């Protein structure tokens, strides 16, 4: 990609919305600069309804194996309760999944598990608060991909390295989609066309600085093509813009694009996932086509304050695995199309470290970095 100055006037005028446009899997991050009142609910609380279903893949490929050795009530958890700080707002996909998992985690640990929302400033308020908690096992934080992006566009007092990695439990990935009647039917043909028509391909995304914006920019750079990035308020509207022929391409999750694929208005060229998606076995991955370095994971996991006891981290990992294998949680995740994607602390840290470099590189090249 040559110059960010090629971006349309629409993208430029929306730049002031950066902090509030950090979206993933169709959701938009809250834009408030002040923290709204926190909401806490015990594990048995009923989560508020969400206006739109979360857009995660239904793959079970990365689900944890059956854990017969995980017997509830057999650990001596050191804290009287476990509070999970949720930086996204109540009722969103992260909040709903945490509240679905909390009862099983509580059963395993033998102490109350509470979910406390601390939204605002693109999730920065929750992350900042979580990094300052005591590392005694009483508090952990739900980690989402904004943990990587926000520090590059806002002056905050945390990075992913401000926390101890615990585990990941859910993920989804982007895909490359074009109009169904476009004159290209593969990524190779699309790239060739884009090179012959520099600056003519418009990519819709879920907001300036969003995960999907960064993914599209990373792919365009890797492919050596010059494109125009057009921001929308979330992945759903970005997908609708493609279906309405307002743009030529879009890189959001396959789930956000599915209704338009089914209607015959959009076709998928590849996914940006580590492996082929089970629900789309014939769809090649960008990795297969030479774009493995552009993978961005819209993840959900747990991190804790620096200095946590490794034994406590292991207890939380086991409680997470126990929850992922709980029939009620499994049913909820299947109904809501959430992917089980378990990673231990090392795997999760390596994922964040790798993708942090992508955000750093692309935000600087796009002229969006505040550092």
C-alpha positions as CSV (number, residue, x, y, z in Angstrom):
1,X,0.0,0.0,0.0
2,X,1.5,3.4,-1.0
3,X,0.1,6.4,0.8
4,X,-2.6,6.7,3.5
5,X,-3.3,10.1,1.8
6,X,-5.2,8.2,-0.8
7,X,-7.9,7.5,1.8
8,X,-11.2,9.0,0.9
9,X,-12.5,12.2,2.5
10,X,-15.0,10.0,4.4
11,X,-12.2,8.2,6.2
12,X,-10.3,11.4,6.9
13,X,-13.3,13.2,8.4
14,X,-14.0,10.2,10.7
15,X,-10.5,10.2,12.1
16,X,-11.6,11.9,15.3
17,X,-13.8,8.9,16.0
18,X,-10.8,6.7,16.3
19,X,-11.0,5.8,20.0
20,X,-14.6,4.8,19.7
21,X,-14.2,2.8,16.6
22,X,-12.1,0.0,17.9
23,X,-14.5,-2.8,17.0
24,X,-14.2,-6.5,16.4
25,X,-16.6,-9.2,15.1
26,X,-19.3,-6.6,14.4
27,X,-19.3,-4.8,17.8
28,X,-18.2,-1.2,18.4
29,X,-16.2,-0.3,21.5
30,X,-17.6,2.3,23.9
31,X,-16.4,5.8,23.3
32,X,-16.9,7.4,26.7
33,X,-14.0,9.1,28.2
34,X,-15.3,8.6,31.7
35,X,-16.2,5.3,33.3
36,X,-19.9,4.6,33.6
37,X,-21.1,3.0,36.8
38,X,-19.7,-0.5,37.2
39,X,-22.1,-3.3,37.2
40,X,-21.5,-6.5,39.1
41,X,-23.4,-9.7,38.9
42,X,-22.9,-13.0,40.7
43,X,-22.4,-16.1,38.6
44,X,-26.1,-16.9,38.6
45,X,-27.3,-13.4,37.3
46,X,-29.1,-13.3,34.1
47,X,-27.3,-11.4,31.4
48,X,-29.1,-8.5,29.6
49,X,-30.2,-9.2,26.1
50,X,-27.9,-8.2,23.2
51,X,-29.3,-6.3,20.3
52,X,-27.3,-8.3,17.8
53,X,-25.9,-11.9,18.0
54,X,-22.2,-12.1,18.5
55,X,-20.3,-13.0,15.3
56,X,-18.0,-15.8,16.2
57,X,-17.3,-18.9,14.2
58,X,-18.9,-22.1,15.3
59,X,-15.7,-24.2,14.9
60,X,-15.0,-26.6,17.7
61,X,-11.5,-27.4,16.3
62,X,-9.7,-25.7,19.1
63,X,-12.0,-26.8,21.9
64,X,-10.2,-28.3,24.9
65,X,-10.2,-32.1,25.2
66,X,-12.4,-33.7,27.8
67,X,-11.0,-33.0,31.2
68,X,-12.1,-35.9,33.4
69,X,-9.6,-35.0,36.0
70,X,-11.1,-31.6,36.6
71,X,-13.3,-32.3,39.7
72,X,-15.2,-29.3,41.1
73,X,-14.6,-28.3,44.7
74,X,-11.3,-30.1,44.9
75,X,-9.1,-27.0,44.9
76,X,-8.3,-24.6,47.7
77,X,-8.7,-21.2,46.0
78,X,-6.8,-18.6,48.0
79,X,-9.3,-15.7,47.6
80,X,-12.8,-15.5,49.0
81,X,-14.2,-14.8,45.6
82,X,-13.0,-14.2,42.0
83,X,-14.0,-10.9,40.3
84,X,-13.7,-10.8,36.5
85,X,-13.3,-7.2,35.2
86,X,-15.1,-7.0,31.8
87,X,-13.8,-3.9,29.9
88,X,-16.6,-4.2,27.2
89,X,-20.0,-3.0,28.2
90,X,-22.8,-5.1,29.7
91,X,-24.9,-7.0,27.2
92,X,-22.1,-7.3,24.6
93,X,-20.7,-10.6,23.3
94,X,-17.8,-10.7,25.8
95,X,-20.1,-9.9,28.8
96,X,-22.6,-12.6,27.8
97,X,-20.0,-15.2,27.3
98,X,-18.4,-14.4,30.7
99,X,-21.7,-14.6,32.5
100,X,-22.4,-18.0,30.8
101,X,-19.1,-19.4,32.0
102,X,-19.1,-17.9,35.5
103,X,-21.4,-20.5,37.1
104,X,-19.2,-23.4,36.0
105,X,-16.1,-21.6,37.0
106,X,-17.7,-20.9,40.4
107,X,-18.6,-24.6,40.8
108,X,-15.0,-25.7,40.0
109,X,-13.3,-23.1,42.2
110,X,-15.7,-23.3,45.1
111,X,-15.9,-19.5,45.6
112,X,-18.3,-16.9,44.1
113,X,-17.3,-15.7,40.6
114,X,-18.5,-12.2,39.8
115,X,-18.5,-10.3,36.5
116,X,-18.0,-6.5,36.9
117,X,-18.3,-4.3,33.8
118,X,-15.9,-1.3,33.6
119,X,-16.5,0.0,30.1
120,X,-15.4,3.3,28.5
121,X,-12.7,4.8,26.3
122,X,-12.5,1.9,23.9
123,X,-12.1,-0.6,26.9
124,X,-9.1,1.4,28.3
125,X,-10.9,2.1,31.6
126,X,-11.4,-1.6,32.4
127,X,-7.8,-2.6,31.3
128,X,-6.3,0.3,33.4
129,X,-8.3,-0.8,36.4
130,X,-7.5,-4.5,36.0
131,X,-3.7,-3.8,35.8
132,X,-3.9,-2.1,39.2
133,X,-5.7,-5.0,41.0
134,X,-3.9,-7.0,43.6
135,X,-2.2,-10.2,42.3
136,X,-3.7,-12.3,45.0
137,X,-6.2,-14.2,42.9
138,X,-9.2,-12.1,43.9
139,X,-9.4,-10.3,40.5
140,X,-8.6,-11.0,36.8
141,X,-9.5,-9.2,33.6
142,X,-11.2,-10.3,30.4
143,X,-8.7,-9.7,27.7
144,X,-10.0,-8.7,24.2
145,X,-8.1,-7.5,21.1
146,X,-8.6,-3.9,22.0
147,X,-5.9,-4.5,24.7
148,X,-3.4,-4.4,21.8
149,X,-4.9,-1.6,19.7
150,X,-5.9,1.0,22.3
151,X,-2.3,1.8,23.5
152,X,-1.3,2.8,20.0
153,X,-4.0,5.4,19.6
154,X,-4.6,6.7,23.1
155,X,-2.4,7.8,26.0
156,X,-3.0,4.9,28.5
157,X,-1.1,3.4,31.4
158,X,-1.1,-0.2,30.2
159,X,-0.1,-2.6,27.5
160,X,-0.6,-6.4,27.2
161,X,2.7,-6.7,29.1
162,X,1.2,-5.0,32.1
163,X,-0.6,-8.2,32.9
164,X,0.2,-11.9,33.5
165,X,-1.2,-14.0,30.7
166,X,-3.6,-16.7,32.0
167,X,-5.4,-18.3,29.1
168,X,-7.6,-17.7,26.0
169,X,-11.0,-19.3,25.5
170,X,-12.6,-17.8,22.4
171,X,-11.6,-16.4,19.0
172,X,-12.8,-15.4,15.6
173,X,-11.0,-14.3,12.4
174,X,-11.5,-12.1,9.4
175,X,-12.1,-13.0,5.8
176,X,-11.8,-11.4,2.4
177,X,-15.1,-10.9,0.6
178,X,-16.0,-9.2,-2.7
179,X,-19.2,-8.6,-4.7
180,X,-20.6,-11.8,-6.1
181,X,-20.4,-10.6,-9.7
182,X,-16.9,-9.3,-9.4
183,X,-14.5,-10.4,-12.2
184,X,-12.3,-12.3,-9.9
185,X,-12.9,-15.6,-8.1
186,X,-9.7,-16.1,-6.2
187,X,-7.3,-14.0,-4.0
188,X,-4.7,-14.3,-6.8
189,X,-7.1,-12.8,-9.4
190,X,-8.3,-10.1,-6.9
191,X,-4.7,-9.0,-6.2
192,X,-3.9,-9.0,-9.9
193,X,-6.9,-6.8,-10.6
194,X,-6.1,-4.5,-7.8
195,X,-2.5,-4.1,-9.1
196,X,-3.9,-3.2,-12.5
197,X,-6.4,-0.7,-11.0
198,X,-4.4,1.1,-8.2
199,X,-6.5,3.1,-5.8
200,X,-9.8,1.9,-7.3
201,X,-10.5,-0.9,-4.8
202,X,-12.4,0.4,-1.7
203,X,-12.3,-1.7,1.4
204,X,-15.0,-1.3,4.0
205,X,-14.1,-1.8,7.6
206,X,-15.6,-1.5,11.1
207,X,-14.1,1.9,11.9
208,X,-10.8,3.7,11.6
209,X,-8.2,1.9,13.7
210,X,-10.5,-1.1,14.2
211,X,-9.3,-4.7,14.1
212,X,-10.7,-5.1,10.6
213,X,-9.2,-1.9,9.4
214,X,-5.7,-3.1,10.5
215,X,-6.3,-6.5,8.9
216,X,-7.2,-4.9,5.6
217,X,-4.2,-2.6,5.7
218,X,-1.8,-5.5,6.6
219,X,-3.2,-7.6,3.7
220,X,-3.0,-4.7,1.2
221,X,0.6,-4.1,2.2
222,X,1.5,-7.8,2.0
223,X,-0.2,-8.1,-1.4
224,X,1.5,-4.9,-2.7
225,X,-1.8,-3.3,-3.7
226,X,-3.1,0.3,-3.2
227,X,-6.6,0.5,-1.8
228,X,-8.9,3.0,-0.2
229,X,-10.2,2.3,3.4
230,X,-13.8,3.3,4.1
231,X,-14.9,3.2,7.7
232,X,-18.3,2.1,9.0
233,X,-19.8,1.8,12.5
234,X,-19.1,-1.9,13.0
235,X,-18.5,-5.0,10.9
236,X,-22.2,-5.5,10.1
237,X,-22.6,-2.2,8.4
238,X,-19.2,-2.8,6.6
239,X,-20.6,-6.1,5.2
240,X,-23.8,-4.4,4.2
241,X,-21.9,-1.8,2.3
242,X,-20.2,-4.5,0.2
243,X,-23.6,-6.2,-0.4
244,X,-25.0,-2.9,-1.6
245,X,-22.1,-2.4,-4.0
246,X,-20.9,0.7,-2.2
247,X,-17.4,-0.8,-1.9
248,X,-15.5,-3.5,-3.8
249,X,-14.1,-5.5,-0.9
250,X,-14.5,-6.1,2.8
251,X,-12.5,-7.9,5.5
252,X,-14.7,-8.8,8.4
253,X,-15.7,-12.2,10.0
254,X,-17.5,-14.8,7.8
255,X,-20.4,-14.7,10.2
256,X,-21.0,-11.0,9.6
257,X,-21.0,-11.7,5.9
258,X,-23.0,-14.9,5.9
259,X,-26.5,-13.4,5.3
260,X,-25.1,-11.6,2.2
261,X,-23.3,-14.7,0.9
262,X,-26.6,-16.7,1.3
263,X,-28.5,-13.9,-0.6
264,X,-26.0,-14.3,-3.5
265,X,-24.7,-10.7,-3.3
266,X,-21.3,-11.5,-1.8
267,X,-18.6,-14.2,-2.3
268,X,-15.7,-15.2,0.0
269,X,-12.2,-15.5,-1.3
270,X,-10.3,-16.6,1.8
271,X,-10.3,-16.6,5.5
272,X,-7.5,-15.1,7.7
273,X,-7.5,-17.9,10.2
274,X,-4.6,-20.2,11.1
275,X,-6.5,-23.2,9.6
276,X,-9.5,-23.7,7.4
277,X,-12.7,-23.1,9.2
278,X,-14.7,-26.4,9.7
279,X,-17.9,-24.7,8.6
280,X,-16.2,-23.5,5.4
281,X,-13.8,-26.4,4.5
282,X,-13.5,-25.4,0.8
283,X,-12.4,-21.8,1.6
284,X,-8.6,-21.4,1.5
285,X,-6.8,-19.5,4.2
286,X,-4.6,-16.4,3.6
287,X,-1.9,-18.4,5.3
288,X,-2.1,-21.1,2.5
289,X,-1.8,-18.3,-0.1
290,X,1.2,-16.6,1.5
291,X,-0.4,-14.1,3.8
292,X,0.0,-15.9,7.1
293,X,1.7,-12.9,8.7
294,X,-1.5,-10.9,8.4
295,X,-3.6,-13.1,10.7
296,X,-5.3,-11.0,13.4
297,X,-7.2,-12.8,16.2
298,X,-10.4,-11.3,17.7
299,X,-9.7,-13.1,21.0
300,X,-11.3,-13.4,24.4
301,X,-9.2,-14.6,27.3
302,X,-8.1,-14.0,30.8
303,X,-5.2,-11.9,32.1
304,X,-4.3,-11.0,35.7
305,X,-2.3,-8.4,37.5
306,X,1.5,-8.8,37.3
307,X,2.9,-11.1,40.0
308,X,0.2,-13.8,40.3
309,X,1.1,-17.1,41.8
310,X,1.6,-19.7,39.1
311,X,-0.5,-22.1,41.1
312,X,-3.5,-19.7,41.1
313,X,-3.1,-19.2,37.4
314,X,-3.3,-22.9,37.0
315,X,-6.5,-23.0,39.1
316,X,-8.1,-20.4,36.8
317,X,-7.0,-22.2,33.7
318,X,-8.5,-25.4,35.0
319,X,-11.7,-23.5,35.9
320,X,-11.9,-22.1,32.4
321,X,-11.4,-25.6,30.8
322,X,-14.0,-27.0,33.2
323,X,-16.4,-24.2,32.0
324,X,-15.7,-24.8,28.3
325,X,-16.6,-28.5,28.8
326,X,-19.8,-27.8,30.8
327,X,-22.9,-28.9,28.8
328,X,-24.7,-25.6,29.6
329,X,-21.8,-23.5,28.4
330,X,-21.3,-25.7,25.3
331,X,-25.0,-25.3,24.4
332,X,-24.8,-21.6,24.9
333,X,-21.7,-21.2,22.8
334,X,-23.2,-23.3,20.0
335,X,-26.4,-21.3,20.0
336,X,-24.6,-18.1,19.9
337,X,-21.9,-19.3,17.4
338,X,-18.9,-18.8,19.7
339,X,-15.7,-20.7,19.0
340,X,-14.0,-22.7,21.8
341,X,-10.3,-21.7,21.4
342,X,-8.3,-22.6,24.4
343,X,-4.7,-21.6,24.8
344,X,-2.6,-21.8,27.9
345,X,-0.6,-18.8,29.3
346,X,2.4,-19.3,27.0
347,X,0.4,-19.8,23.8
348,X,-1.8,-16.8,24.6
349,X,1.1,-14.5,25.4
350,X,2.8,-15.5,22.2
351,X,-0.3,-14.7,20.2
352,X,-0.6,-11.3,21.8
353,X,3.1,-10.5,21.3
354,X,3.0,-11.5,17.6
355,X,-0.1,-9.5,16.9
356,X,1.0,-6.5,18.9
357,X,3.7,-6.1,16.3
358,X,1.1,-6.0,13.5
359,X,-0.9,-3.2,15.3
360,X,2.3,-1.2,16.0
361,X,3.5,-1.5,12.4
362,X,0.1,-0.7,10.7
363,X,-0.9,2.2,13.0
364,X,2.4,3.9,12.3
365,X,2.1,3.3,8.5
366,X,-1.5,4.5,8.6
367,X,-0.5,7.7,10.5
368,X,-2.8,6.8,13.4
369,X,-0.2,6.0,16.1
370,X,-0.1,8.3,19.1
371,X,3.3,7.0,20.1
